[in-house]
Amino acid sequence: MKEIMLPYVLIIWLLVKLGVIKWTLRNAVISVGFGAFLAFLLFTAHRFWSPADLTDSTTVKAPHAVLSPLFGQQVKDIYVTHNQP
């Protein structure tokens, strides 16, 4: 996600270096604030509306499973045989 923000940082840097934007406290707060808001929107969109999640076709294939009980508990029996689907 942070790679998506690189063009924004480059554009703001170029605008400041070319003199289009003067680097005052007000402009710095606006530029950094908008960048933080944009990063938050990208994070939220990527986290909650990822294309992989919208297809409902993702499967997880793990080579093994780890059984770990909570503290103070024990696994008494396992009712699965080896390689059982």
MOPAC internal coordinates of N, CA, C and O (Angstrom, degrees):
PM7 1SCF
backbone

  N    0.0000 0     0.00 0     0.00 0    0    0    0
  C    1.4334 1     0.00 0     0.00 0    1    0    0
  C    1.5286 1   111.20 1     0.00 0    2    1    0
  O    1.2310 1   120.72 1   144.28 1    3    2    1
  N    1.3168 1   116.23 1   -35.72 1    3    2    1
  C    1.4583 1   117.71 1  -178.20 1    5    3    2
  C    1.5233 1   111.88 1   -67.69 1    6    5    3
  O    1.2310 1   119.76 1   157.86 1    7    6    5
  N    1.3329 1   118.07 1   -22.14 1    7    6    5
  C    1.4603 1   119.76 1   176.90 1    9    7    6
  C    1.5225 1   111.48 1   -68.63 1   10    9    7
  O    1.2310 1   120.34 1   152.55 1   11   10    9
  N    1.3211 1   116.96 1   -27.45 1   11   10    9
  C    1.4602 1   120.91 1   178.53 1   13   11   10
  C    1.5273 1   110.20 1   -69.00 1   14   13   11
  O    1.2310 1   120.40 1   151.97 1   15   14   13
  N    1.3395 1   116.84 1   -28.03 1   15   14   13
  C    1.4605 1   120.73 1  -178.85 1   17   15   14
  C    1.5318 1   112.67 1   -78.70 1   18   17   15
  O    1.2310 1   119.31 1   165.16 1   19   18   17
  N    1.3215 1   118.92 1   -14.84 1   19   18   17
  C    1.4618 1   120.99 1  -177.98 1   21   19   18
  C    1.5272 1   113.56 1   -59.35 1   22   21   19
  O    1.2310 1   118.67 1   137.55 1   23   22   21
  N    1.3303 1   120.14 1   -42.45 1   23   22   21
  C    1.4748 1   117.97 1   176.79 1   25   23   22
  C    1.5298 1   112.91 1   -61.88 1   26   25   23
  O    1.2310 1   120.02 1   143.83 1   27   26   25
  N    1.3295 1   117.57 1   -36.17 1   27   26   25
  C    1.4682 1   120.09 1   178.19 1   29   27   26
  C    1.5257 1   110.43 1   -63.64 1   30   29   27
  O    1.2310 1   120.75 1   134.33 1   31   30   29
  N    1.3305 1   116.17 1   -45.67 1   31   30   29
  C    1.4679 1   120.27 1   179.47 1   33   31   30
  C    1.5252 1   109.86 1   -62.96 1   34   33   31
  O    1.2310 1   119.99 1   137.88 1   35   34   33
  N    1.3293 1   117.62 1   -42.12 1   35   34   33
  C    1.4629 1   121.50 1   179.18 1   37   35   34
  C    1.5276 1   111.47 1   -63.37 1   38   37   35
  O    1.2310 1   120.42 1   137.91 1   39   38   37
  N    1.3279 1   116.81 1   -42.09 1   39   38   37
  C    1.4668 1   120.07 1  -179.75 1   41   39   38
  C    1.5227 1   110.68 1   -64.88 1   42   41   39
  O    1.2310 1   120.18 1   135.44 1   43   42   41
  N    1.3349 1   117.27 1   -44.56 1   43   42   41
  C    1.4629 1   119.95 1   179.24 1   45   43   42
  C    1.5240 1   110.51 1   -63.83 1   46   45   43
  O    1.2310 1   120.45 1   138.03 1   47   46   45
  N    1.3399 1   116.74 1   -41.97 1   47   46   45
  C    1.4704 1   120.70 1   178.88 1   49   47   46
  C    1.5308 1   110.97 1   -61.42 1   50   49   47
  O    1.2310 1   120.80 1   135.47 1   51   50   49
  N    1.3447 1   116.07 1   -44.53 1   51   50   49
  C    1.4652 1   119.71 1   178.86 1   53   51   50
  C    1.5286 1   111.24 1   -64.11 1   54   53   51
  O    1.2310 1   119.82 1   138.72 1   55   54   53
  N    1.3208 1   117.95 1   -41.28 1   55   54   53
  C    1.4580 1   120.29 1   179.28 1   57   55   54
  C    1.5225 1   111.59 1   -63.08 1   58   57   55
  O    1.2310 1   120.39 1   143.36 1   59   58   57
  N    1.3255 1   116.87 1   -36.64 1   59   58   57
  C    1.4694 1   120.10 1   178.18 1   61   59   58
  C    1.5231 1   109.98 1   -71.96 1   62   61   59
  O    1.2310 1   119.83 1   135.53 1   63   62   61
  N    1.3354 1   117.93 1   -44.47 1   63   62   61
  C    1.4729 1   121.40 1  -178.31 1   65   63   62
  C    1.5246 1   112.19 1   -65.77 1   66   65   63
  O    1.2310 1   120.24 1   144.57 1   67   66   65
  N    1.3256 1   117.15 1   -35.43 1   67   66   65
  C    1.4602 1   120.40 1  -179.80 1   69   67   66
  C    1.5308 1   112.38 1   -82.20 1   70   69   67
  O    1.2310 1   120.31 1   174.50 1   71   70   69
  N    1.3138 1   117.00 1    -5.50 1   71   70   69
  C    1.4511 1   120.41 1   176.91 1   73   71   70
  C    1.5072 1   115.02 1    84.85 1   74   73   71
  O    1.2310 1   119.90 1  -171.42 1   75   74   73
  N    1.3216 1   117.80 1     8.58 1   75   74   73
  C    1.4586 1   120.14 1   178.09 1   77   75   74
  C    1.5239 1   109.81 1   -69.86 1   78   77   75
  O    1.2310 1   120.85 1   142.14 1   79   78   77
  N    1.3312 1   115.99 1   -37.86 1   79   78   77
  C    1.4663 1   122.14 1   176.75 1   81   79   78
  C    1.5223 1   107.89 1  -117.93 1   82   81   79
  O    1.2310 1   120.61 1   -51.64 1   83   82   81
  N    1.3130 1   116.44 1   128.36 1   83   82   81
  C    1.4650 1   119.75 1   174.31 1   85   83   82
  C    1.5227 1   107.91 1   -83.37 1   86   85   83
  O    1.2310 1   120.00 1   -43.65 1   87   86   85
  N    1.3306 1   117.61 1   136.35 1   87   86   85
  C    1.4534 1   122.32 1  -175.99 1   89   87   86
  C    1.5303 1   109.78 1   -84.71 1   90   89   87
  O    1.2310 1   121.63 1  -101.60 1   91   90   89
  N    1.3205 1   114.49 1    78.40 1   91   90   89
  C    1.4639 1   120.96 1   175.54 1   93   91   90
  C    1.5252 1   107.64 1  -100.77 1   94   93   91
  O    1.2310 1   120.89 1    -7.72 1   95   94   93
  N    1.3128 1   115.91 1   172.28 1   95   94   93
  C    1.4649 1   119.98 1  -179.86 1   97   95   94
  C    1.5260 1   110.86 1   -62.29 1   98   97   95
  O    1.2310 1   120.27 1   139.88 1   99   98   97
  N    1.3147 1   117.08 1   -40.12 1   99   98   97
  C    1.4741 1   120.94 1   179.91 1  101   99   98
  C    1.5179 1   111.41 1   -63.90 1  102  101   99
  O    1.2310 1   120.38 1   131.52 1  103  102  101
  N    1.3407 1   116.87 1   -48.48 1  103  102  101
  C    1.4611 1   120.18 1   179.98 1  105  103  102
  C    1.5219 1   111.88 1   -66.93 1  106  105  103
  O    1.2310 1   120.04 1   145.97 1  107  106  105
  N    1.3262 1   117.54 1   -34.03 1  107  106  105
  C    1.4548 1   120.50 1   178.09 1  109  107  106
  C    1.5202 1   110.71 1   -66.20 1  110  109  107
  O    1.2310 1   120.45 1   136.52 1  111  110  109
  N    1.3243 1   116.74 1   -43.48 1  111  110  109
  C    1.4721 1   120.23 1   179.09 1  113  111  110
  C    1.5248 1   110.25 1   -64.43 1  114  113  111
  O    1.2310 1   120.03 1   138.65 1  115  114  113
  N    1.3205 1   117.55 1   -41.35 1  115  114  113
  C    1.4655 1   120.51 1   178.58 1  117  115  114
  C    1.5221 1   110.91 1   -64.40 1  118  117  115
  O    1.2310 1   119.83 1   133.38 1  119  118  117
  N    1.3394 1   117.92 1   -46.62 1  119  118  117
  C    1.4685 1   121.48 1  -177.68 1  121  119  118
  C    1.5230 1   111.45 1   -65.48 1  122  121  119
  O    1.2310 1   120.34 1   132.96 1  123  122  121
  N    1.3280 1   116.96 1   -47.04 1  123  122  121
  C    1.4652 1   120.33 1  -179.12 1  125  123  122
  C    1.5227 1   110.32 1   -69.97 1  126  125  123
  O    1.2310 1   119.97 1   140.82 1  127  126  125
  N    1.3145 1   117.65 1   -39.18 1  127  126  125
  C    1.4655 1   120.48 1   178.21 1  129  127  126
  C    1.5110 1   112.32 1   -63.31 1  130  129  127
  O    1.2310 1   120.59 1   135.45 1  131  130  129
  N    1.3333 1   116.47 1   -44.55 1  131  130  129
  C    1.4682 1   119.29 1   177.55 1  133  131  130
  C    1.5257 1   110.97 1   -65.29 1  134  133  131
  O    1.2310 1   120.26 1   142.18 1  135  134  133
  N    1.3305 1   117.11 1   -37.82 1  135  134  133
  C    1.4652 1   120.04 1   176.92 1  137  135  134
  C    1.5206 1   112.00 1   -63.82 1  138  137  135
  O    1.2310 1   120.15 1   138.79 1  139  138  137
  N    1.3363 1   117.32 1   -41.21 1  139  138  137
  C    1.4619 1   120.52 1   177.73 1  141  139  138
  C    1.5304 1   110.77 1   -66.23 1  142  141  139
  O    1.2310 1   120.51 1   139.82 1  143  142  141
  N    1.3283 1   116.63 1   -40.18 1  143  142  141
  C    1.4666 1   120.52 1   177.00 1  145  143  142
  C    1.5274 1   110.95 1   -63.57 1  146  145  143
  O    1.2310 1   120.00 1   137.92 1  147  146  145
  N    1.3157 1   117.61 1   -42.08 1  147  146  145
  C    1.4563 1   122.08 1   178.10 1  149  147  146
  C    1.5254 1   110.98 1   -64.14 1  150  149  147
  O    1.2310 1   120.12 1   138.17 1  151  150  149
  N    1.3365 1   117.37 1   -41.83 1  151  150  149
  C    1.4697 1   121.07 1   177.70 1  153  151  150
  C    1.5237 1   110.59 1   -63.63 1  154  153  151
  O    1.2310 1   120.28 1   139.98 1  155  154  153
  N    1.3375 1   117.07 1   -40.02 1  155  154  153
  C    1.4645 1   120.21 1   177.56 1  157  155  154
  C    1.5220 1   111.11 1   -64.15 1  158  157  155
  O    1.2310 1   119.99 1   137.76 1  159  158  157
  N    1.3340 1   117.63 1   -42.24 1  159  158  157
  C    1.4665 1   120.39 1   177.96 1  161  159  158
  C    1.5244 1   111.30 1   -63.38 1  162  161  159
  O    1.2310 1   120.21 1   138.24 1  163  162  161
  N    1.3329 1   117.21 1   -41.76 1  163  162  161
  C    1.4593 1   120.30 1   178.42 1  165  163  162
  C    1.5183 1   110.97 1   -63.98 1  166  165  163
  O    1.2310 1   120.20 1   137.25 1  167  166  165
  N    1.3300 1   117.23 1   -42.75 1  167  166  165
  C    1.4628 1   120.56 1   178.55 1  169  167  166
  C    1.5202 1   110.77 1   -61.93 1  170  169  167
  O    1.2310 1   120.46 1   134.79 1  171  170  169
  N    1.3311 1   116.72 1   -45.21 1  171  170  169
  C    1.4664 1   120.25 1  -178.51 1  173  171  170
  C    1.5220 1   111.00 1   -64.92 1  174  173  171
  O    1.2310 1   120.37 1   134.90 1  175  174  173
  N    1.3016 1   116.90 1   -45.10 1  175  174  173
  C    1.4690 1   120.11 1   179.82 1  177  175  174
  C    1.5161 1   111.09 1   -64.58 1  178  177  175
  O    1.2310 1   120.29 1   139.16 1  179  178  177
  N    1.3135 1   117.04 1   -40.84 1  179  178  177
  C    1.4631 1   119.78 1  -179.50 1  181  179  178
  C    1.5250 1   111.28 1   -69.67 1  182  181  179
  O    1.2310 1   120.56 1   144.10 1  183  182  181
  N    1.3252 1   116.54 1   -35.90 1  183  182  181
  C    1.4602 1   120.24 1  -176.25 1  185  183  182
  C    1.5190 1   111.95 1   -75.64 1  186  185  183
  O    1.2310 1   119.77 1   137.95 1  187  186  185
  N    1.3194 1   118.04 1   -42.05 1  187  186  185
  C    1.4598 1   120.74 1  -171.96 1  189  187  186
  C    1.5250 1   114.17 1  -101.95 1  190  189  187
  O    1.2310 1   119.40 1   157.69 1  191  190  189
  N    1.3220 1   118.74 1   -22.31 1  191  190  189
  C    1.4556 1   120.46 1  -178.61 1  193  191  190
  C    1.5134 1   111.64 1  -125.90 1  194  193  191
  O    1.2310 1   120.82 1  -132.75 1  195  194  193
  N    1.3152 1   116.03 1    47.25 1  195  194  193
  C    1.4579 1   120.59 1   178.82 1  197  195  194
  C    1.5312 1   109.35 1   -71.48 1  198  197  195
  O    1.2310 1   119.70 1   -38.58 1  199  198  197
  N    1.3304 1   118.17 1   141.42 1  199  198  197
  C    1.4764 1   119.82 1   180.00 1  201  199  198
  C    1.5234 1   113.26 1   -58.96 1  202  201  199
  O    1.2310 1   119.62 1   148.67 1  203  202  201
  N    1.3146 1   118.32 1   -31.33 1  203  202  201
  C    1.4659 1   120.10 1   179.04 1  205  203  202
  C    1.5177 1   111.22 1   -66.87 1  206  205  203
  O    1.2310 1   120.27 1   148.45 1  207  206  205
  N    1.3277 1   117.08 1   -31.55 1  207  206  205
  C    1.4575 1   120.27 1  -179.52 1  209  207  206
  C    1.5232 1   112.33 1   -78.00 1  210  209  207
  O    1.2310 1   120.01 1   155.41 1  211  210  209
  N    1.3238 1   117.58 1   -24.59 1  211  210  209
  C    1.4554 1   120.48 1  -176.50 1  213  211  210
  C    1.5213 1   112.98 1   -81.94 1  214  213  211
  O    1.2310 1   119.58 1   164.82 1  215  214  213
  N    1.3301 1   118.40 1   -15.18 1  215  214  213
  C    1.4545 1   120.19 1  -176.88 1  217  215  214
  C    1.5134 1   113.15 1   -84.47 1  218  217  215
  O    1.2310 1   119.44 1   158.73 1  219  218  217
  N    1.3388 1   118.68 1   -21.27 1  219  218  217
  C    1.4671 1   123.77 1  -176.17 1  221  219  218
  C    1.5267 1   111.71 1    56.19 1  222  221  219
  O    1.2310 1   120.13 1  -149.32 1  223  222  221
  N    1.3203 1   117.36 1    30.68 1  223  222  221
  C    1.4582 1   120.36 1  -179.72 1  225  223  222
  C    1.5248 1   112.18 1  -122.88 1  226  225  223
  O    1.2310 1   120.23 1  -166.47 1  227  226  225
  N    1.3143 1   117.17 1    13.53 1  227  226  225
  C    1.4575 1   119.20 1  -178.64 1  229  227  226
  C    1.5190 1   110.05 1   -86.14 1  230  229  227
  O    1.2310 1   121.01 1   -42.98 1  231  230  229
  N    1.3148 1   115.68 1   137.02 1  231  230  229
  C    1.4612 1   122.00 1   175.62 1  233  231  230
  C    1.5095 1   108.39 1  -127.48 1  234  233  231
  O    1.2310 1   121.32 1   -31.17 1  235  234  233
  N    1.2984 1   115.08 1   148.83 1  235  234  233
  C    1.4533 1   121.05 1   178.45 1  237  235  234
  C    1.5148 1   107.82 1  -109.66 1  238  237  235
  O    1.2310 1   120.42 1   -57.21 1  239  238  237
  N    1.3150 1   116.80 1   122.79 1  239  238  237
  C    1.4594 1   121.64 1   178.73 1  241  239  238
  C    1.5199 1   107.80 1  -115.33 1  242  241  239
  O    1.2310 1   121.29 1   -73.54 1  243  242  241
  N    1.3141 1   115.15 1   106.46 1  243  242  241
  C    1.4583 1   120.21 1  -179.11 1  245  243  242
  C    1.5259 1   109.38 1  -104.42 1  246  245  243
  O    1.2310 1   119.93 1   -39.96 1  247  246  245
  N    1.3319 1   117.73 1   140.04 1  247  246  245
  C    1.4666 1   119.91 1   179.26 1  249  247  246
  C    1.5257 1   112.70 1   -71.40 1  250  249  247
  O    1.2310 1   120.06 1   158.56 1  251  250  249
  N    1.3135 1   117.49 1   -21.44 1  251  250  249
  C    1.4654 1   121.09 1   179.08 1  253  251  250
  C    1.5271 1   109.24 1  -156.65 1  254  253  251
  O    1.2310 1   121.06 1   -16.60 1  255  254  253
  N    1.3039 1   115.58 1   163.40 1  255  254  253
  C    1.4637 1   120.85 1   177.79 1  257  255  254
  C    1.5230 1   108.58 1  -121.64 1  258  257  255
  O    1.2310 1   120.70 1   -36.32 1  259  258  257
  N    1.2992 1   116.26 1   143.68 1  259  258  257
  C    1.4532 1   121.68 1   179.52 1  261  259  258
  C    1.5284 1   108.01 1  -109.50 1  262  261  259
  O    1.2310 1   120.97 1   -57.24 1  263  262  261
  N    1.3291 1   115.75 1   122.76 1  263  262  261
  C    1.4544 1   120.65 1   176.47 1  265  263  262
  C    1.5126 1   107.82 1   -97.52 1  266  265  263
  O    1.2310 1   120.34 1   -61.88 1  267  266  265
  N    1.3150 1   116.96 1   118.12 1  267  266  265
  C    1.4549 1   119.80 1   179.28 1  269  267  266
  C    1.5248 1   108.26 1  -132.05 1  270  269  267
  O    1.2310 1   120.36 1   -72.49 1  271  270  269
  N    1.3364 1   116.91 1   107.51 1  271  270  269
  C    1.4562 1   119.74 1  -179.78 1  273  271  270
  C    1.5242 1   111.33 1   -72.71 1  274  273  271
  O    1.2310 1   121.46 1   -13.12 1  275  274  273
  N    1.3167 1   114.82 1   166.88 1  275  274  273
  C    1.4515 1   119.96 1   177.33 1  277  275  274
  C    1.5225 1   109.86 1   -69.21 1  278  277  275
  O    1.2310 1   120.82 1    -8.57 1  279  278  277
  N    1.3165 1   116.04 1   171.43 1  279  278  277
  C    1.4622 1   120.82 1   179.94 1  281  279  278
  C    1.5259 1   110.13 1   -61.46 1  282  281  279
  O    1.2310 1   120.45 1   -47.57 1  283  282  281
  N    1.3147 1   116.75 1   132.43 1  283  282  281
  C    1.4527 1   122.03 1   177.32 1  285  283  282
  C    1.5100 1   113.94 1    82.24 1  286  285  283
  O    1.2310 1   119.50 1  -175.83 1  287  286  285
  N    1.3249 1   118.55 1     4.17 1  287  286  285
  C    1.4628 1   121.55 1   179.62 1  289  287  286
  C    1.5154 1   109.19 1  -114.92 1  290  289  287
  O    1.2310 1   120.86 1   -19.33 1  291  290  289
  N    1.3160 1   115.96 1   160.67 1  291  290  289
  C    1.4569 1   121.66 1   179.13 1  293  291  290
  C    1.5153 1   109.52 1  -133.41 1  294  293  291
  O    1.2310 1   120.91 1   -27.61 1  295  294  293
  N    1.3451 1   115.87 1   152.39 1  295  294  293
  C    1.4547 1   121.61 1   174.30 1  297  295  294
  C    1.5187 1   106.53 1   -86.33 1  298  297  295
  O    1.2310 1   120.31 1   -62.61 1  299  298  297
  N    1.3523 1   117.01 1   117.39 1  299  298  297
  C    1.4583 1   120.63 1  -175.91 1  301  299  298
  C    1.5223 1   111.07 1   -85.24 1  302  301  299
  O    1.2310 1   119.50 1   126.55 1  303  302  301
  N    1.3062 1   118.55 1   -53.45 1  303  302  301
  C    1.4682 1   122.73 1  -178.52 1  305  303  302
  C    1.5162 1   109.82 1  -137.12 1  306  305  303
  O    1.2310 1   121.27 1   -28.95 1  307  306  305
  N    1.3353 1   115.18 1   151.05 1  307  306  305
  C    1.4570 1   122.29 1   174.42 1  309  307  306
  C    1.5182 1   106.67 1  -123.32 1  310  309  307
  O    1.2310 1   120.25 1   -60.10 1  311  310  309
  N    1.3233 1   117.12 1   119.90 1  311  310  309
  C    1.4517 1   122.01 1  -174.73 1  313  311  310
  C    1.5278 1   111.80 1  -101.06 1  314  313  311
  O    1.2310 1   120.30 1  -137.52 1  315  314  313
  N    1.3090 1   117.03 1    42.48 1  315  314  313
  C    1.4500 1   122.75 1   178.44 1  317  315  314
  C    1.5066 1   108.02 1  -132.34 1  318  317  315
  O    1.2310 1   120.17 1   -47.51 1  319  318  317
  N    1.3338 1   117.28 1   132.49 1  319  318  317
  C    1.4583 1   120.19 1   176.77 1  321  319  318
  C    1.5069 1   109.52 1   -89.79 1  322  321  319
  O    1.2310 1   120.29 1   -11.79 1  323  322  321
  N    1.3007 1   117.05 1   168.21 1  323  322  321
  C    1.4544 1   122.64 1  -178.14 1  325  323  322
  C    1.5253 1   110.62 1   -63.45 1  326  325  323
  O    1.2310 1   120.16 1   -49.07 1  327  326  325
  N    1.3373 1   117.30 1   130.93 1  327  326  325
  C    1.4761 1   125.28 1   179.78 1  329  327  326
  C    1.5166 1   113.91 1    63.60 1  330  329  327
  O    1.2310 1   119.85 1  -157.03 1  331  330  329
  N    1.3103 1   117.90 1    22.97 1  331  330  329
  C    1.4572 1   119.62 1   176.19 1  333  331  330
  C    1.5250 1   109.46 1   -77.50 1  334  333  331
  O    1.2310 1   119.71 1   -47.68 1  335  334  333
  N    1.3349 1   118.15 1   132.32 1  335  334  333
  C    1.4722 1   119.12 1   179.64 1  337  335  334
  C    1.5192 1   111.96 1   -70.75 1  338  337  335
  O    1.2310 1   120.10 1   180.00 1  339  338  337

